[in-house]
Amino acid sequence: MNRTAPSGETAMPTDAEFSAATERFRPELLAHCYRILGSIHDAEDLVQETYLRAWRAFGRFEGRSSVRRWLYTIATRACLTALEARSRRPLPSGLGAASDDHRVTVAPREPSVAWLQPAPDALLGADDPAAVVAGRTGVRLAFIAALQFLPARQRAVLTLRDVLAFRTAEVAEMLDTTTAAVDSTLRRARARLAEAGPVADDLPEPDERSERALLDAYVDAFTRADAGALVNLLRADVALEMPPTPTWFTGRQAVVGFLGDRVLRRDLWRLVPTRANGQPAAVAHRHADDGRYEAYGVQVLTMAGDSITRIAAFNDPSLVRTFAL
């Protein structure tokens, strides 16, 4: 990669040379930054910064590691620097207990909290190594939320080792530390993740066709404001959380009661099916007084067997633009 100009100085690479060597890694780097940061917006910014740093240093890249590993080194260090001034991004379920009574007073929105964000599958790309190494769990919403309980360096080590399958020696070089330190950090990260992470569901996920049918039925019931139809789609212990609202609900009666009393109105909602975090999802628009449908947020569904087990309704209009691909 190192090229020398006639003057003896290192020559800058051309755009074509740089793009040919690095561009194919962009989706998986975005997924990596998203895992560490918990924000698709922040991840996009950090990937842009990664490519800017890589462009500036590309003429000095001597090929002692692969381009992919070199880019991951830049991206991981950029994420760790960014996290020095940022707190973890929670979901409401990570901050307090759920209510099983839909009649409770719902807390006001809490915009001061930097909430966890979903990520569109279309941005993360089909070539994310997590899809090969760890299945869809590598970007599952529950997994990303659990990662937020880890200190920044533990997040980085765990994702590099357990999700992306870099070797211990490679991670040590990427983070400028020792293999013993990597192993120690990984043990602590795994232990803490086991405490904070969700328990695996005993029921199998639906196949692709059943998953889409369940999503379509949910979208139809929601847009028709048919709370009765929703009852048949939700598991008895279903949970509903709605960042930036801290209040969240658990149990079919509480979830359907809340939606039926306070959310569902005929002709109020327009939902468009999509995918986020390797899961079925829907982009939501709300009918406004002027007759238009305004961007409202993104709902991510967790399914098991033939039922919906969790609804994460991210009521953040800025996310809609990210999903409008």
Solvent accessible surface area in square Angstrom, and as a share of the most:
residue,aa,sasa,rsa
1,M,106,0.47
2,N,74,0.38
3,R,91,0.33
4,T,99,0.58
5,A,28,0.22
6,P,150,0.95
7,S,90,0.58
8,G,53,0.51
9,E,122,0.54
10,T,64,0.37
11,A,21,0.16
12,M,109,0.49
13,P,8,0.05
14,T,72,0.42
15,D,105,0.54
16,A,74,0.58
17,E,69,0.31
18,F,20,0.08
19,S,50,0.32
20,A,76,0.59
21,A,13,0.10
22,T,0,0.00
23,E,71,0.32
24,R,155,0.57
25,F,20,0.08
26,R,71,0.26
27,P,42,0.27
28,E,14,0.06
29,L,0,0.00
30,L,11,0.05
31,A,0,0.00
32,H,0,0.00
33,C,0,0.00
34,Y,0,0.00
35,R,0,0.00
36,I,0,0.00
37,L,4,0.02
38,G,0,0.00
39,S,0,0.00
40,I,0,0.00
41,H,54,0.24
42,D,25,0.13
43,A,0,0.00
44,E,60,0.27
45,D,90,0.47
46,L,7,0.04
47,V,4,0.02
48,Q,110,0.49
49,E,62,0.28
50,T,0,0.00
51,Y,13,0.05
52,L,85,0.42
53,R,89,0.33
54,A,0,0.00
55,W,67,0.24
56,R,147,0.54
57,A,25,0.19
58,F,6,0.03
59,G,6,0.06
60,R,152,0.55
61,F,15,0.06
62,E,94,0.42
63,G,44,0.42
64,R,202,0.74
65,S,24,0.16
66,S,67,0.43
67,V,20,0.11
68,R,57,0.21
69,R,33,0.12
70,W,38,0.13
71,L,0,0.00
72,Y,0,0.00
73,T,23,0.14
74,I,22,0.11
75,A,0,0.00
76,T,0,0.00
77,R,103,0.38
78,A,2,0.01
79,C,0,0.00
80,L,26,0.13
81,T,79,0.46
82,A,17,0.13
83,L,18,0.09
84,E,148,0.66
85,A,97,0.75
86,R,104,0.38
87,S,84,0.54
88,R,77,0.28
89,R,38,0.14
90,P,9,0.06
91,L,12,0.06
92,P,0,0.00
93,S,42,0.27
94,G,26,0.25
95,L,94,0.47
96,G,44,0.42
97,A,100,0.78
98,A,33,0.25
99,S,23,0.15
100,D,114,0.59
101,D,45,0.23
102,H,35,0.16
103,R,183,0.67
104,V,49,0.28
105,T,129,0.75
106,V,40,0.23
107,A,36,0.28
108,P,112,0.71
109,R,110,0.40
110,E,63,0.28
111,P,116,0.73
112,S,96,0.62
113,V,42,0.24
114,A,43,0.33
115,W,23,0.08
116,L,1,0.01
117,Q,19,0.09
118,P,0,0.00
119,A,0,0.00
120,P,3,0.02
121,D,39,0.20
122,A,78,0.60
123,L,43,0.22
124,L,6,0.03
125,G,27,0.26
126,A,100,0.77
127,D,113,0.59
128,D,8,0.04
129,P,17,0.11
130,A,1,0.01
131,A,59,0.46
132,V,132,0.76
133,V,69,0.40
134,A,33,0.26
135,G,34,0.32
136,R,102,0.37
137,T,80,0.46
138,G,1,0.01
139,V,15,0.09
140,R,33,0.12
141,L,7,0.04
142,A,49,0.38
143,F,36,0.15
144,I,0,0.00
145,A,19,0.14
146,A,4,0.03
147,L,0,0.00
148,Q,2,0.01
149,F,66,0.27
150,L,4,0.02
151,P,59,0.37
152,A,29,0.22
153,R,104,0.38
154,Q,18,0.08
155,R,12,0.04
156,A,0,0.00
157,V,3,0.02
158,L,4,0.02
159,T,0,0.00
160,L,0,0.00
161,R,59,0.21
162,D,52,0.27
163,V,4,0.02
164,L,9,0.04
165,A,57,0.44
166,F,12,0.05
167,R,156,0.57
168,T,27,0.16
169,A,60,0.47
170,E,22,0.10
171,V,0,0.00
172,A,6,0.05
173,E,105,0.47
174,M,2,0.01
175,L,10,0.05
176,D,120,0.62
177,T,45,0.26
178,T,83,0.48
179,T,65,0.38
180,A,72,0.56
181,A,39,0.30
182,V,1,0.01
183,D,56,0.29
184,S,32,0.21
185,T,13,0.08
186,L,6,0.03
187,R,151,0.55
188,R,126,0.46
189,A,0,0.00
190,R,114,0.42
191,A,58,0.45
192,R,109,0.40
193,L,30,0.15
194,A,86,0.66
195,E,148,0.66
196,A,37,0.28
197,G,19,0.18
198,P,86,0.54
199,V,144,0.83
200,A,88,0.68
201,D,70,0.36
202,D,141,0.73
203,L,86,0.43
204,P,99,0.62
205,E,84,0.38
206,P,17,0.11
207,D,92,0.48
208,E,147,0.66
209,R,209,0.76
210,S,53,0.34
211,E,11,0.05
212,R,126,0.46
213,A,60,0.47
214,L,18,0.09
215,L,5,0.03
216,D,61,0.32
217,A,40,0.31
218,Y,1,0.00
219,V,18,0.10
220,D,65,0.34
221,A,1,0.01
222,F,5,0.02
223,T,36,0.21
224,R,93,0.34
225,A,30,0.23
226,D,43,0.22
227,A,28,0.22
228,G,48,0.47
229,A,26,0.20
230,L,0,0.00
231,V,56,0.32
232,N,125,0.64
233,L,24,0.12
234,L,3,0.01
235,R,59,0.21
236,A,65,0.50
237,D,80,0.42
238,V,0,0.00
239,A,4,0.03
240,L,3,0.01
241,E,1,0.00
242,M,14,0.06
243,P,4,0.03
244,P,18,0.12
245,T,14,0.08
246,P,43,0.27
247,T,23,0.13
248,W,31,0.11
249,F,0,0.00
250,T,47,0.27
251,G,20,0.19
252,R,83,0.30
253,Q,156,0.69
254,A,2,0.02
255,V,0,0.00
256,V,18,0.10
257,G,15,0.14
258,F,12,0.05
259,L,7,0.03
260,G,28,0.27
261,D,83,0.43
262,R,98,0.36
263,V,27,0.16
264,L,8,0.04
265,R,117,0.43
266,R,162,0.59
267,D,100,0.52
268,L,29,0.14
269,W,21,0.07
270,R,124,0.45
271,L,11,0.06
272,V,75,0.43
273,P,42,0.27
274,T,40,0.23
275,R,80,0.29
276,A,0,0.00
277,N,0,0.00
278,G,5,0.05
279,Q,3,0.01
280,P,4,0.02
281,A,0,0.00
282,A,0,0.00
283,V,14,0.08
284,A,2,0.02
285,H,43,0.19
286,R,101,0.37
287,H,69,0.31
288,A,18,0.14
289,D,158,0.82
290,D,92,0.48
291,G,42,0.40
292,R,139,0.51
293,Y,58,0.22
294,E,78,0.35
295,A,38,0.30
296,Y,57,0.22
297,G,1,0.01
298,V,1,0.01
299,Q,13,0.06
300,V,2,0.01
301,L,0,0.00
302,T,50,0.29
303,M,12,0.05
304,A,3,0.03
305,G,22,0.21
306,D,119,0.62
307,S,19,0.12
308,I,0,0.00
309,T,15,0.08
310,R,77,0.28
311,I,1,0.01
312,A,0,0.00
313,A,8,0.06
314,F,4,0.02
315,N,23,0.12
316,D,44,0.23
317,P,66,0.42
318,S,32,0.21
319,L,2,0.01
320,V,12,0.07
321,R,178,0.65
322,T,14,0.08
323,F,19,0.08
324,A,78,0.61
325,L,130,0.64
